[in-house]
Amino acid sequence: MRQLAVTPVAVSPRVWLLLLLGLFGLFVLGFDQGQTLALFQGEHAFDVNLIHELVHDMRHAAGFPCH
């Protein structure tokens, strides 16, 4: 049986940044219920739920349940 040597691959910081931004975008579009804008608007963001209302139909089309 042959053994395969696995060498670590260097990942560019740009790739990590794109991955982080992609995950943040997925959270905002798929799961946000006011948390993101609460950083700026406070408790009012949870009542208005602006991002959720803006992307509501796209959430259902993508398969994200929201209610």
GUSE-575253 format. One record per atom (N, C-alpha, C): atom name; residue number from 1; x negated, y negated, z negated. Coordinates in steps of 0.2 Angstrom, whole numbers, always signed. Atoms other than C-alpha are relative to their C-alpha. Layout:
# residues N
node at->CA; i->NUM; east->X; north->Y; up->Z
...
***
This chain:
# residues 67
node at->N; i->1; east->-4; north->+6; up->+0
node at->CA; i->1; east->+0; north->+0; up->+0
node at->C; i->1; east->-4; north->-6; up->+0
node at->N; i->2; east->+4; north->+6; up->+0
node at->CA; i->2; east->-7; north->-17; up->+5
node at->C; i->2; east->+3; north->-5; up->-4
node at->N; i->3; east->-3; north->+6; up->+4
node at->CA; i->3; east->-6; north->-32; up->-6
node at->C; i->3; east->-1; north->-6; up->+4
node at->N; i->4; east->+1; north->+7; up->-4
node at->CA; i->4; east->-3; north->-49; up->+1
node at->C; i->4; east->-2; north->-5; up->-5
node at->N; i->5; east->+2; north->+6; up->+4
node at->CA; i->5; east->-12; north->-64; up->-6
node at->C; i->5; east->+4; north->-6; up->+1
node at->N; i->6; east->-4; north->+5; up->+0
node at->CA; i->6; east->-1; north->-78; up->-10
node at->C; i->6; east->-4; north->-6; up->-2
node at->N; i->7; east->+3; north->+6; up->+1
node at->CA; i->7; east->-9; north->-95; up->-9
node at->C; i->7; east->+5; north->-6; up->-1
node at->N; i->8; east->-5; north->+6; up->+2
node at->CA; i->8; east->-1; north->-111; up->-17
node at->C; i->8; east->+0; north->-5; up->+6
node at->N; i->9; east->+0; north->+4; up->-6
node at->CA; i->9; east->+5; north->-123; up->-4
node at->C; i->9; east->+1; north->-7; up->-3
node at->N; i->10; east->-1; north->+7; up->+3
node at->CA; i->10; east->+3; north->-142; up->-8
node at->C; i->10; east->+6; north->-3; up->+3
node at->N; i->11; east->-6; north->+4; up->-3
node at->CA; i->11; east->+19; north->-152; up->-6
node at->C; i->11; east->-1; north->-7; up->-1
node at->N; i->12; east->+1; north->+7; up->+0
node at->CA; i->12; east->+18; north->-170; up->-2
node at->C; i->12; east->+5; north->-3; up->-5
node at->N; i->13; east->-4; north->+3; up->+4
node at->CA; i->13; east->+25; north->-182; up->-14
node at->C; i->13; east->+7; north->-3; up->+4
node at->N; i->14; east->-5; north->+3; up->-4
node at->CA; i->14; east->+36; north->-189; up->+0
node at->C; i->14; east->+6; north->+6; up->+0
node at->N; i->15; east->-5; north->-6; up->+0
node at->CA; i->15; east->+45; north->-171; up->+1
node at->C; i->15; east->+3; north->+0; up->-7
node at->N; i->16; east->-3; north->+0; up->+7
node at->CA; i->16; east->+48; north->-172; up->-18
node at->C; i->16; east->+5; north->-6; up->-1
node at->N; i->17; east->-4; north->+6; up->+0
node at->CA; i->17; east->+55; north->-189; up->-16
node at->C; i->17; east->+7; north->+1; up->+4
node at->N; i->18; east->-6; north->-1; up->-4
node at->CA; i->18; east->+67; north->-184; up->-2
node at->C; i->18; east->+4; north->+6; up->-3
node at->N; i->19; east->-4; north->-6; up->+4
node at->CA; i->19; east->+72; north->-168; up->-12
node at->C; i->19; east->+4; north->-4; up->-6
node at->N; i->20; east->-3; north->+3; up->+5
node at->CA; i->20; east->+76; north->-179; up->-27
node at->C; i->20; east->+6; north->-5; up->+2
node at->N; i->21; east->-5; north->+5; up->-3
node at->CA; i->21; east->+86; north->-192; up->-17
node at->C; i->21; east->+6; north->+4; up->+3
node at->N; i->22; east->-5; north->-4; up->-2
node at->CA; i->22; east->+95; north->-178; up->-9
node at->C; i->22; east->+5; north->+3; up->-5
node at->N; i->23; east->-3; north->-3; up->+5
node at->CA; i->23; east->+100; north->-170; up->-25
node at->C; i->23; east->+4; north->-5; up->-4
node at->N; i->24; east->-4; north->+6; up->+3
node at->CA; i->24; east->+106; north->-187; up->-32
node at->C; i->24; east->+6; north->-2; up->+5
node at->N; i->25; east->-6; north->+1; up->-5
node at->CA; i->25; east->+116; north->-190; up->-16
node at->C; i->25; east->+5; north->+6; up->-1
node at->N; i->26; east->-5; north->-5; up->+0
node at->CA; i->26; east->+124; north->-173; up->-18
node at->C; i->26; east->+4; north->-1; up->-7
node at->N; i->27; east->-4; north->+1; up->+6
node at->CA; i->27; east->+129; north->-177; up->-36
node at->C; i->27; east->+5; north->-6; up->+1
node at->N; i->28; east->-5; north->+6; up->+0
node at->CA; i->28; east->+136; north->-194; up->-32
node at->C; i->28; east->+6; north->+2; up->+5
node at->N; i->29; east->-5; north->-1; up->-5
node at->CA; i->29; east->+146; north->-188; up->-17
node at->C; i->29; east->+4; north->+6; up->-2
node at->N; i->30; east->-4; north->-6; up->+2
node at->CA; i->30; east->+151; north->-171; up->-25
node at->C; i->30; east->+3; north->+0; up->-7
node at->N; i->31; east->-1; north->-1; up->+6
node at->CA; i->31; east->+152; north->-173; up->-43
node at->C; i->31; east->+2; north->-6; up->-5
node at->N; i->32; east->+0; north->+6; up->+4
node at->CA; i->32; east->+152; north->-191; up->-49
node at->C; i->32; east->+8; north->-1; up->-2
node at->N; i->33; east->-6; north->+2; up->+2
node at->CA; i->33; east->+167; north->-196; up->-59
node at->C; i->33; east->+0; north->-7; up->-4
node at->N; i->34; east->+1; north->+6; up->+3
node at->CA; i->34; east->+161; north->-213; up->-64
node at->C; i->34; east->-6; north->-1; up->-3
node at->N; i->35; east->+6; north->+0; up->+4
node at->CA; i->35; east->+145; north->-209; up->-72
node at->C; i->35; east->-6; north->-5; up->+4
node at->N; i->36; east->+5; north->+4; up->-4
node at->CA; i->36; east->+134; north->-218; up->-58
node at->C; i->36; east->+1; north->-7; up->-1
node at->N; i->37; east->-2; north->+8; up->+1
node at->CA; i->37; east->+143; north->-235; up->-59
node at->C; i->37; east->+1; north->-2; up->-7
node at->N; i->38; east->-1; north->+2; up->+7
node at->CA; i->38; east->+145; north->-234; up->-78
node at->C; i->38; east->-7; north->-3; up->-2
node at->N; i->39; east->+7; north->+3; up->+1
node at->CA; i->39; east->+126; north->-239; up->-78
node at->C; i->39; east->+1; north->-7; up->+0
node at->N; i->40; east->-1; north->+7; up->-2
node at->CA; i->40; east->+132; north->-256; up->-71
node at->C; i->40; east->+6; north->-3; up->-3
node at->N; i->41; east->-6; north->+2; up->+2
node at->CA; i->41; east->+150; north->-257; up->-76
node at->C; i->41; east->+3; north->+2; up->-7
node at->N; i->42; east->-2; north->-2; up->+7
node at->CA; i->42; east->+151; north->-249; up->-93
node at->C; i->42; east->+6; north->+5; up->+1
node at->N; i->43; east->-6; north->-5; up->+1
node at->CA; i->43; east->+167; north->-239; up->-98
node at->C; i->43; east->+5; north->-2; up->+6
node at->N; i->44; east->-5; north->+1; up->-6
node at->CA; i->44; east->+177; north->-248; up->-84
node at->C; i->44; east->-1; north->+4; up->+6
node at->N; i->45; east->+1; north->-4; up->-6
node at->CA; i->45; east->+169; north->-237; up->-71
node at->C; i->45; east->+4; north->+7; up->-1
node at->N; i->46; east->-3; north->-6; up->+0
node at->CA; i->46; east->+177; north->-222; up->-78
node at->C; i->46; east->+8; north->+0; up->+1
node at->N; i->47; east->-7; north->+2; up->-1
node at->CA; i->47; east->+194; north->-230; up->-77
node at->C; i->47; east->+2; north->-1; up->+8
node at->N; i->48; east->-1; north->+2; up->-7
node at->CA; i->48; east->+192; north->-236; up->-59
node at->C; i->48; east->-2; north->+6; up->+4
node at->N; i->49; east->+3; north->-6; up->-3
node at->CA; i->49; east->+182; north->-221; up->-53
node at->C; i->49; east->-1; north->-1; up->+8
node at->N; i->50; east->+1; north->+3; up->-7
node at->CA; i->50; east->+177; north->-230; up->-37
node at->C; i->50; east->-3; north->+5; up->+5
node at->N; i->51; east->+4; north->-4; up->-5
node at->CA; i->51; east->+165; north->-218; up->-29
node at->C; i->51; east->+4; north->+6; up->+1
node at->N; i->52; east->-4; north->-6; up->-1
node at->CA; i->52; east->+177; north->-203; up->-32
node at->C; i->52; east->+6; north->-2; up->+5
node at->N; i->53; east->-5; north->+2; up->-5
node at->CA; i->53; east->+191; north->-213; up->-23
node at->C; i->53; east->-2; north->-1; up->+7
node at->N; i->54; east->+3; north->+2; up->-6
node at->CA; i->54; east->+180; north->-218; up->-9
node at->C; i->54; east->-1; north->+7; up->+4
node at->N; i->55; east->+2; north->-6; up->-3
node at->CA; i->55; east->+174; north->-200; up->-5
node at->C; i->55; east->+5; north->+6; up->-1
node at->N; i->56; east->-4; north->-6; up->+3
node at->CA; i->56; east->+189; north->-190; up->-11
node at->C; i->56; east->+2; north->+5; up->+6
node at->N; i->57; east->-2; north->-5; up->-5
node at->CA; i->57; east->+195; north->-183; up->+6
node at->C; i->57; east->-6; north->+4; up->+3
node at->N; i->58; east->+6; north->-3; up->-2
node at->CA; i->58; east->+177; north->-179; up->+11
node at->C; i->58; east->-2; north->+6; up->-5
node at->N; i->59; east->+1; north->-5; up->+5
node at->CA; i->59; east->+175; north->-169; up->-5
node at->C; i->59; east->+4; north->+6; up->+1
node at->N; i->60; east->-5; north->-6; up->-2
node at->CA; i->60; east->+190; north->-158; up->-1
node at->C; i->60; east->-2; north->+3; up->+6
node at->N; i->61; east->+2; north->-3; up->-6
node at->CA; i->61; east->+184; north->-156; up->+16
node at->C; i->61; east->-7; north->+4; up->+0
node at->N; i->62; east->+6; north->-4; up->+1
node at->CA; i->62; east->+167; north->-150; up->+10
node at->C; i->62; east->+0; north->+5; up->-5
node at->N; i->63; east->-1; north->-6; up->+5
node at->CA; i->63; east->+174; north->-138; up->-3
node at->C; i->63; east->-1; north->-2; up->-7
node at->N; i->64; east->+1; north->+2; up->+7
node at->CA; i->64; east->+171; north->-148; up->-19
node at->C; i->64; east->+7; north->-1; up->-3
node at->N; i->65; east->-6; north->+2; up->+3
node at->CA; i->65; east->+186; north->-147; up->-30
node at->C; i->65; east->-1; north->-6; up->-5
node at->N; i->66; east->+0; north->+6; up->+5
node at->CA; i->66; east->+190; north->-163; up->-40
node at->C; i->66; east->+6; north->-1; up->-4
node at->N; i->67; east->-6; north->+0; up->+5
node at->CA; i->67; east->+207; north->-160; up->-48
node at->C; i->67; east->+4; north->+6; up->+1
***
